[in-house]
């Protein structure tokens, strides 16, 4: 008895997770229940999509493949015991034509090298094509401003040096003047002390002169009658200058009113002198001043 050929079941390609219909379109094997123990024909559900692996390793959906026609059940042979049909060998899965990882890496490296060369070349061209910024009006204006600022800075520094020198000179002059003023103050203090000392000495001299003058005045007599021991002191008296011929002097006993003459004279010239004692009266006329000797 010839065993009917069983068509090779379609082996679904392995789909990536997340692809639409990745699990819905996987064909399943089933055994027919009408016939004997024969291997069921694998079927592909209608509306399913076949998937193939491209050269880059990605899964690509193809157009919907038509489902294979259902195989009619085999009628049993009467009188003989039929052998169960041998199950068909499963077909080997088709090899996926994927790109080798090493080749893919080499391709990426080559692409990166090419991109780097292109970028470097573009940068060199851009650098040579860009205008020098130091020739722009804005740069030149800023450079001029910086130059002016530097000149102003140098001028201010020079002015500061000059002013510092002038200030130092003024400070030295002030110090010299202060020293001179201090010296003058010291000299003034000394002079004031000298003046005070002179004033004190003058006062003392004045006191001495005044006392001598008072003493001399007390011991000097002129025209009149003087009581010795009361008006004038006892002692020897002499005229200050030469007398004339009309000069007269007389010594009387006190209280006699000129009646008790002790001594008298009309010298007629020269500088006559007399000795007076207590208890006597002395009278002088036209003889000038008499000074106690």
Buried (B, 14 or more C-beta within 10 A) or exposed (E): EEEEEBEEBBEBBEBEEEEEEBEEBBBEEEEBEEBEEBBBBBBBEEEBBBBEBEEEBEBEBEEEEEBBEEBEEBEEEEEEEBEEBEEBEEEEEEEEEEEEEEEEEEEEEEEEEEEEEEEEEEEEEEEEEEEEEEEEEEEEEEEEEEEEEEEEEEEEEEEEEEEEEEEEEEEEEEEEEEEEEEEEEEEEEEEEEEEEEEEEEEEEEEEEEEEEEEEEEEBBBEEEBBBBBEEBBBEEBEBEEEBEEEBBBBBBBBEEEEEEEBEEEBBEEEBBBBEBEEEBBBBBBEBBBBBBE
